[in-house]
Amino acid sequence: MNATVATAIFAAFMVLTVVLGLLAVRGRGSGGGLTEWSVGGRSLGTVFIWVLMAGESYTSFSYLGAAGWGYNFGAPVLYVLAYMSCGYAIGYVVGPMLWAYARRHGLVGITDIVAHRYRRPWLGAAVAVLATVCLLPYIQLQITGMGVVVSTISYGTISLNWAYFIGFAVTTGFVVVSGLRGSAWVSVLKDVLVIATLGFLALYVPLHYFGGYGPFLDRIVAEKPQWLTFPGHASGGLGQSWFLTTTLINSLTVVIFPTTVAGYLGARNADVLRRNAMYLPFYNVLLFVPMLLGLAALFVVPGLTGARSNLALFKLVVDSLPAWAVGVIGVAAALSSIVPMAVFMLVIGTMWGRSVLGAVPRLTSRQKLWSQVVVVVAGALALVLTYVAPNTLVRLSLISYEGMAQLVPMLLLGLVWRRLTMYAAVSGLVAGFTLVCVLVFGGHDPVWGVNAGIVGLAVNVAVALAVTWLGPRERGDDRPDTEVLALEDEFPRAGAAVSGRD
Amino acid sequence: MRNQSPGGPPPGTRKRPALLWLLLPYVLFLVVLPLVNRVTPTVLGLPFLFFWMMLATLLTPVSVWLARRGDHKRGRGRDDGLTGGRA
């Protein structure tokens, strides 16, 4: 009975998700090309951008990992909050800068920006491959996250393997057709459900299990003080210096993360992004909920270990709520996998359609079609790997963020500093990325209590500067600075004139 | 040394001291961490570190607002209502 109710609610919402995603592009025909599909024709306003960017950053990790970290370690989980907040703040500068640059030159993503900046299409293709390696694990994380949520909230009716497939099918079902705009529409549903359900849980769980916030917090403070300061409980070196360096590097990375940039480029004008830099941090308050519920679970369902601790929050939900409520909360969590997954797949598709396949002369006229094909291929690849070799992508995911961070100098420094040569940017990237791989796969992250990615980034920048000053000069690029660099971000005379259609 | 770009310093930083407000979250979350990494005193029942992180989260939008206000004062960052929406 319980299972039927919860599963029915889940199924209904999954259908609604696909329908909503497809409705987003109703009446727009199949025209519009890659810009329409990849970045919503650069036409989204403040509300849609808020919903989309909040939607893509609040992933299944927020429900599972954040609660699990809270349960296992305590305080170290606060890094998520810290880097997202700091990242939103500097997005005030970076967002409009990337937006204006991309719009001026008709670009649709970071690979495109790199190819334009250094005037080397192959470099765009290389960055696309590298970024794909970093992004694929995230798709799998969403697929597996969705899997455990769905099988838990359906009381086991839907098996893990089916739940994985449903996640892939629903996401592909709308994103292939409706692109970024469809993702934004689905995000509306997602954000409404996430805000409502987490708001409810924040009030309900302490009341239900502890008789209110006062007793709940008193009990944590009295019995689990180890969880409440750095380095947390048995966290294996996640102390203050780790928190500091991780927040620092992640806040720089999140602003150039390809999915964030897709959100930036979808904006109607630069001011939409400035306003969102102000409004988006409010969404982070919601992150406290899974963190606190993870701590609450310490008392209610003690003894969860390993991957099962990720279910800390859902154990409470299933234990304390009727089936229909479990279903709705499960839908909110499932959509927190689906929306980010949609944008990850969209971004991979765009990078390949534009910068890899699109760079091949014979294929260049069908960039949107190729992008859509790659979306399906990338999603299917992640799904198949989830079934047959789940550990491959899990291992890769260890370097995802810290590897992506190594693109920061090439991209951001490159856009403000003309002297940075292609040779320098590439040398720095290779040095930084290699070092991160060596450290992480060698089991040295954190290294000396410091995030391994920031060590890589320091070497990356040092090498880039050295090669710029000592290495070969850039020859033959006689474009003016205004063509190559980001300008002091200008205001659009009229947001109407969307250039750069392809 | 070759000349720097005629555009001068990096975009967005020239004469925009208000942008320094954007560093405030880094101060709140990171610089003062050794001082706030403690359980007591509890504030509204919250352990101090968690209270502080909540405060920092809520002050982040304020810091962006202060940066934006600086831009407004310079006659930039005007409401896009003036420049028209999309077609």
HADDOCK unambig.tbl for C-alpha pairs under 7 A between the chains (distance, minus, plus):
assign (segid A and resid 43 and name CA) (segid B and resid 86 and name CA) 6.50 0.50 0.50
assign (segid A and resid 82 and name CA) (segid B and resid 29 and name CA) 6.15 0.50 0.50
assign (segid A and resid 85 and name CA) (segid B and resid 57 and name CA) 6.50 0.50 0.50
assign (segid A and resid 85 and name CA) (segid B and resid 60 and name CA) 6.48 0.50 0.50
assign (segid A and resid 86 and name CA) (segid B and resid 25 and name CA) 5.69 0.50 0.50
assign (segid A and resid 86 and name CA) (segid B and resid 26 and name CA) 6.32 0.50 0.50
assign (segid A and resid 89 and name CA) (segid B and resid 22 and name CA) 5.62 0.50 0.50
assign (segid A and resid 89 and name CA) (segid B and resid 60 and name CA) 6.99 0.50 0.50
assign (segid A and resid 89 and name CA) (segid B and resid 64 and name CA) 5.99 0.50 0.50
assign (segid A and resid 90 and name CA) (segid B and resid 22 and name CA) 6.22 0.50 0.50
assign (segid A and resid 93 and name CA) (segid B and resid 12 and name CA) 6.94 0.50 0.50
assign (segid A and resid 214 and name CA) (segid B and resid 45 and name CA) 6.15 0.50 0.50
assign (segid A and resid 217 and name CA) (segid B and resid 45 and name CA) 5.82 0.50 0.50
assign (segid A and resid 217 and name CA) (segid B and resid 46 and name CA) 6.36 0.50 0.50
assign (segid A and resid 218 and name CA) (segid B and resid 45 and name CA) 6.63 0.50 0.50
assign (segid A and resid 221 and name CA) (segid B and resid 47 and name CA) 6.69 0.50 0.50
assign (segid A and resid 225 and name CA) (segid B and resid 39 and name CA) 6.87 0.50 0.50
assign (segid A and resid 228 and name CA) (segid B and resid 39 and name CA) 6.23 0.50 0.50
assign (segid A and resid 228 and name CA) (segid B and resid 47 and name CA) 6.88 0.50 0.50
assign (segid A and resid 229 and name CA) (segid B and resid 37 and name CA) 5.50 0.50 0.50
assign (segid A and resid 229 and name CA) (segid B and resid 38 and name CA) 5.78 0.50 0.50
assign (segid A and resid 229 and name CA) (segid B and resid 39 and name CA) 6.57 0.50 0.50
assign (segid A and resid 229 and name CA) (segid B and resid 49 and name CA) 6.58 0.50 0.50
assign (segid A and resid 230 and name CA) (segid B and resid 37 and name CA) 6.53 0.50 0.50
assign (segid A and resid 244 and name CA) (segid B and resid 30 and name CA) 5.73 0.50 0.50
assign (segid A and resid 268 and name CA) (segid B and resid 86 and name CA) 6.96 0.50 0.50
assign (segid A and resid 271 and name CA) (segid B and resid 77 and name CA) 6.49 0.50 0.50
assign (segid A and resid 271 and name CA) (segid B and resid 80 and name CA) 6.69 0.50 0.50
assign (segid A and resid 277 and name CA) (segid B and resid 64 and name CA) 6.71 0.50 0.50
assign (segid A and resid 278 and name CA) (segid B and resid 61 and name CA) 4.64 0.50 0.50
assign (segid A and resid 278 and name CA) (segid B and resid 64 and name CA) 5.41 0.50 0.50
assign (segid A and resid 278 and name CA) (segid B and resid 65 and name CA) 6.15 0.50 0.50
assign (segid A and resid 279 and name CA) (segid B and resid 61 and name CA) 6.47 0.50 0.50
assign (segid A and resid 281 and name CA) (segid B and resid 57 and name CA) 6.86 0.50 0.50
assign (segid A and resid 281 and name CA) (segid B and resid 60 and name CA) 6.59 0.50 0.50
assign (segid A and resid 281 and name CA) (segid B and resid 61 and name CA) 6.07 0.50 0.50
assign (segid A and resid 282 and name CA) (segid B and resid 58 and name CA) 6.80 0.50 0.50
assign (segid A and resid 285 and name CA) (segid B and resid 57 and name CA) 6.84 0.50 0.50
assign (segid A and resid 416 and name CA) (segid B and resid 10 and name CA) 5.14 0.50 0.50
assign (segid A and resid 416 and name CA) (segid B and resid 11 and name CA) 6.72 0.50 0.50
assign (segid A and resid 418 and name CA) (segid B and resid 5 and name CA) 6.79 0.50 0.50
assign (segid A and resid 481 and name CA) (segid B and resid 5 and name CA) 6.39 0.50 0.50
assign (segid A and resid 486 and name CA) (segid B and resid 11 and name CA) 6.60 0.50 0.50
assign (segid A and resid 487 and name CA) (segid B and resid 11 and name CA) 5.50 0.50 0.50
assign (segid A and resid 488 and name CA) (segid B and resid 11 and name CA) 3.88 0.50 0.50
assign (segid A and resid 488 and name CA) (segid B and resid 12 and name CA) 4.99 0.50 0.50
assign (segid A and resid 489 and name CA) (segid B and resid 11 and name CA) 6.66 0.50 0.50
assign (segid A and resid 489 and name CA) (segid B and resid 12 and name CA) 6.38 0.50 0.50
assign (segid A and resid 493 and name CA) (segid B and resid 83 and name CA) 5.87 0.50 0.50
assign (segid A and resid 494 and name CA) (segid B and resid 83 and name CA) 5.35 0.50 0.50
assign (segid A and resid 494 and name CA) (segid B and resid 84 and name CA) 5.61 0.50 0.50
assign (segid A and resid 495 and name CA) (segid B and resid 84 and name CA) 6.15 0.50 0.50
assign (segid A and resid 495 and name CA) (segid B and resid 85 and name CA) 5.41 0.50 0.50
assign (segid A and resid 495 and name CA) (segid B and resid 86 and name CA) 5.35 0.50 0.50
assign (segid A and resid 496 and name CA) (segid B and resid 85 and name CA) 6.16 0.50 0.50
assign (segid A and resid 496 and name CA) (segid B and resid 86 and name CA) 4.26 0.50 0.50
assign (segid A and resid 496 and name CA) (segid B and resid 87 and name CA) 4.69 0.50 0.50
